[in-house]
Amino acid sequence: MKYIVTVQDAVTAFADWMEPTDGELDAIEAEMPRIFADVEALDVQIALLDPAPTELDQRRVRRDRRRMLSERATLANRAVSGAVA
């Protein structure tokens, strides 16, 4: 029988004696405005990573879709004609 130590650690990690102290909770509470500001800044950065597509992006997407459909049609025609096993 194998013992999984990490399971025991996870179970005992929530023991009463491992709870944060009042001083630690006060420190966390004092940092909450900065934490919220960091989260909001990350949300803005994530939103800017995915801007609305430009006309050039839309053309690229259409061109790639046409290319993909053309290749699929070519492969399907080969399969029907028996050229591809």
N, C-alpha and C positions, 0 to 999 in steps of 0.2 A: 504494500500500500504506500502510495506517495503522499506526502504532506505538502500542501500548498501554503507556504508561509504568508504570501501576500494576502490571502483571504483572511487569515487571522489578524494581520495588521490592519486591514480595512475594517474589520469588525471592532477592534479595540481602538481605532482612531477616533471614535466618537464617544469614548468614555467620558464620564463627568469631570474627571480630573484634567482632561485635555481641553476644556472649554476656554475661550478667550477671557482674559480678566477684564474688569471694568475699565482699567486704564487703556487696554488695547482697543476695546470697543469705542472709547472716547476718541482715541487717535484715529480710528477708522472713520468715525462720524465727522471729525474735523477735516478729514481729507475728502469727504464725499463731493463737495463742490468741484474740486480738481478732477476727481474721477469722472463725474458727469460731464465736465468740459472735455476731457480726453475722449470719452465715448462719442460725444457730439462731433468732435473734430474728425474722428475715424469715420463716422457716418457720412460726413461731407466728402472726405477723401474717397470713400467707396462709391459715392454717387458720381463723382467726377471721373472715376475709372471707366464708367460705362455711359459715355455721352450718346446723345441721339445720333443715329447714323447720318452721314452726309450723303449727298447725291452720288458722289464717287463710290462710297461704301455700298450703296444700293445697287449701283451698276456692277460692282465686283460680285455681289451676291447673285444677281441675276445671271451674269456670265458663268459663274461657277455652277449654278443650278443647271443651266443649259448644257454645260460640258458634262456634268454628272448624268443627266438624262440621256444625253447622246451616247455615253459609254454604256449605260444600262441597256439602251436599245440595241447597241451593237452586240453586247454579250447575250441578250435574249435572242436575237436573230441567229447568232452562232449556235446556241443551244437548240433552237427549233430545227435548224438545218442539219444538226448532227455533227457540226464541226468540233464542238466541245463535248467531251465525254462526261 
